């Protein structure tokens, strides 16, 4: 069973806690984890969890990028910590447990304060996705949602306009995938059209998804209390040195 999670925002311990809940409380064996972005590619947090504390994830983890990652150091950090997790690059198809996943991290542009340049989904990346034969993809993984499927905006962000990223409808028409999974909006959401079932996941502190070997996907709501952000991290976030974001904002 593949555990699907999203929006960890550097709180890596919660991933293992949700694996333990799935296996020990629900009796569901987890074979791997797919993370749908805002994983937390930040030097200080990666070093603290994997090196200083000597921790690892309980199962192999694959992730796409979100909008809250350190894009200035992204490639270097992904390479440095490659023994601990695997990055699924944008516009790539990766086979995991028999499924062929199209990966497209990043988000639509909001504003310069909320969206780093490296986070923006580009036309070039969309074109690269569309160059892949439609029959070569089973499931689409994105951080942001596709536009036009009715994902409600977060209160206070309505002035950014409709949710979703441009040209997502071209991907939907081209691939006609059975499933499309996304995060970013911190809410559970399901929508179906003629070909595809779309599932939006809330942040990992509220639960996770489970994907079996027959395209069956279900949501498990399991709330885990969030640790208080440290005083130092709050200062670094204030001066933009660290920008993992707090998921409850």
C-alpha positions in Angstrom: 0.0 0.0 0.0 1.3 3.4 -0.9 0.8 6.2 1.7 0.1 9.5 0.1 0.8 12.6 2.1 1.4 16.3 1.5 2.5 19.6 3.1 4.8 18.4 5.9 6.5 21.9 6.0 9.7 20.4 7.6 7.9 18.5 10.4 9.3 15.2 9.2 8.5 13.3 12.4 4.8 13.4 11.5 5.5 11.2 8.4 6.7 8.3 10.6 3.8 8.9 13.0 1.3 8.5 10.2 3.0 5.4 9.0 2.9 3.9 12.5 -0.8 4.7 12.7 -1.6 3.1 9.4 0.3 -0.1 10.3 -0.2 -0.4 14.0 -3.7 1.0 14.5 -5.3 0.2 11.1 -3.3 -3.0 10.3 -2.4 -1.7 6.8 1.2 -2.4 5.7 2.8 0.6 4.1 5.3 -0.2 1.3 6.3 3.3 0.3 5.4 7.0 0.7 4.6 9.6 -2.0 4.7 13.2 -0.8 2.9 15.9 -2.8 5.0 18.9 -2.1 5.9 21.4 0.6 8.1 18.6 1.9 10.6 21.0 3.5 13.8 21.2 1.6 15.6 23.5 4.0 19.2 23.0 5.1 18.8 23.4 8.8 15.7 21.1 9.1 17.2 18.4 6.9 20.4 18.5 8.9 18.6 18.4 12.2 16.4 15.4 11.3 18.7 13.2 9.3 22.2 14.0 10.5 22.0 15.5 14.0 19.2 13.3 15.2 20.1 10.4 13.0 16.6 9.7 11.9 15.2 8.1 8.8 11.8 7.5 7.3 10.3 4.1 8.0 9.6 3.4 4.4 11.1 4.7 1.1 9.8 8.2 0.4 9.4 9.9 -3.0 8.4 13.6 -3.3 7.6 16.3 -5.7 8.4 20.0 -4.8 5.8 22.5 -3.6 6.1 26.2 -3.2 7.7 26.2 0.2 11.2 24.8 -0.5 14.6 26.4 -0.6 14.8 26.7 -4.4 18.1 28.5 -4.2 19.7 25.4 -2.7 17.2 22.8 -3.9 19.4 20.7 -6.3 22.3 20.6 -3.9 20.2 19.6 -0.9 18.3 16.9 -2.9 21.6 15.4 -4.0 23.1 15.6 -0.5 20.2 13.8 1.1 19.5 11.4 -1.8 20.1 8.4 0.5 17.1 9.4 2.7 14.5 10.2 0.0 14.0 10.5 -3.7 12.9 13.5 -5.7 10.5 13.1 -8.6 11.5 15.9 -11.1 8.9 18.0 -12.9 7.7 16.6 -16.2 9.1 13.2 -15.5 7.3 9.8 -15.4 8.4 7.5 -12.6 7.2 3.9 -12.0 6.5 3.1 -8.4 4.9 -0.1 -7.4 3.6 -0.7 -10.9 2.0 2.7 -11.4 3.5 5.2 -13.9 3.3 8.6 -12.2 3.6 11.9 -14.0 5.2 14.4 -11.6 4.7 18.2 -11.7 5.7 20.0 -8.6 5.3 23.8 -8.0 2.3 26.1 -8.2 0.7 28.9 -10.1 2.1 32.3 -9.4 0.4 34.3 -6.6 2.8 37.1 -5.7 6.5 37.6 -5.1 6.0 37.2 -1.3 4.2 33.9 -1.5 5.7 32.4 -4.6 9.5 32.0 -5.2 10.6 32.1 -8.8 11.6 28.4 -8.6 8.1 27.4 -7.4 6.3 28.6 -10.5 5.0 26.0 -13.0 6.2 27.2 -16.4 4.9 26.8 -20.0 8.1 24.9 -20.8 7.3 22.3 -18.1 3.8 22.0 -19.3 5.1 21.5 -22.9 7.5 18.8 -21.6 4.6 17.0 -20.0 2.6 17.1 -23.2 5.5 15.7 -25.1 5.0 12.4 -23.2 2.6 10.0 -24.9 -0.8 10.1 -23.1 -0.8 6.3 -22.7 2.4 6.4 -20.8 0.9 7.8 -17.6 -1.5 6.2 -15.1 -1.7 8.8 -12.3 -0.8 12.5 -12.2 0.9 14.0 -9.1 0.9 17.8 -8.7 1.3 20.1 -5.7 -1.2 22.7 -6.9 -4.6 21.7 -8.1 -5.8 21.8 -11.6 -8.0 24.7 -12.4 -11.7 24.5 -13.1 -12.5 21.6 -10.8 -14.0 23.7 -8.0 -11.3 23.6 -5.3 -12.4 26.4 -2.9 -9.9 29.1 -2.1 -8.6 29.5 1.4 -10.4 32.4 3.2 -8.5 35.6 2.7 -6.8 34.5 -0.5 -9.8 35.0 -2.8 -8.2 38.1 -4.4 -5.7 35.8 -6.1 -8.5 34.5 -8.3 -9.5 30.9 -9.1 -7.5 28.1 -7.7 -5.3 26.0 -9.9 -2.5 26.4 -12.4 -2.8 27.5 -16.1 -2.9 24.9 -18.8 -3.8 22.1 -16.4 -6.8 21.3 -18.6 -4.4 20.5 -21.4 -2.8 17.8 -19.2 -6.2 16.4 -18.2 -7.3 16.2 -21.9 -4.0 14.7 -23.0 -3.5 12.0 -20.4 -7.0 11.2 -19.3 -5.4 9.6 -16.2 -7.5 7.5 -13.8 -6.3 9.5 -10.8 -4.9 13.0 -10.2 -3.6 13.7 -6.7 -2.6 17.1 -5.3 -2.0 19.0 -2.1 -1.2 22.7 -1.4 -4.7 23.9 -0.4 -4.7 22.1 3.0 -8.2 20.6 2.5 -9.8 17.3 1.5 -11.4 17.4 -1.9 -12.8 15.0 -4.5 -14.1 15.6 -8.0 -14.8 13.3 -10.9 -15.1 13.9 -14.6 -15.5 11.5 -17.5 -12.0 10.0 -17.2 -10.4 11.1 -14.0 -11.0 11.2 -10.3 -9.2 14.1 -8.6 -8.3 13.9 -4.9 -7.0 16.9 -2.9 -5.3 16.1 0.4 -5.1 18.1 3.5 -1.8 18.6 5.3 -0.2 15.6 6.8 -1.1 16.6 10.3 -4.8 15.9 9.4 -4.3 12.5 7.8 -3.2 10.8 4.6 -4.3 8.8 1.6 -3.9 5.2 0.8 -3.4 3.9 -2.7 -3.7 0.1 -3.4 -2.7 -1.8 -6.5 -6.0 -1.5 -8.2 -6.4 2.4 -8.4 -8.4 2.3 -5.2 -7.7 5.4 -3.2 -9.1 6.4 0.2 -8.6 9.2 2.7 -7.8 8.4 6.3 -8.4 11.4 8.7 -6.0 11.2 11.6 -5.1 14.4 13.4 -1.7 14.8 15.0 -1.0 17.7 17.2 1.5 20.2 15.6 4.6 21.1 17.4 5.1 24.7 18.3 7.5 26.5 16.0 10.7 27.3 17.8 11.5 30.9 18.6 14.6 30.8 16.4 12.6 29.5 13.4 10.0 32.2 13.9 12.8 34.9 13.7 14.3 33.2 10.6 10.9 33.1 8.9 10.3 36.7 9.8 13.5 37.8 8.0 12.9 35.4 5.1 16.0 33.3 5.8 13.7 30.4 6.4 10.3 30.0 4.7 8.7 26.7 5.4 5.4 28.3 6.3 3.1 27.2 9.1 0.4 24.9 7.7 -2.3 26.3 9.9 -2.0 29.8 8.6 
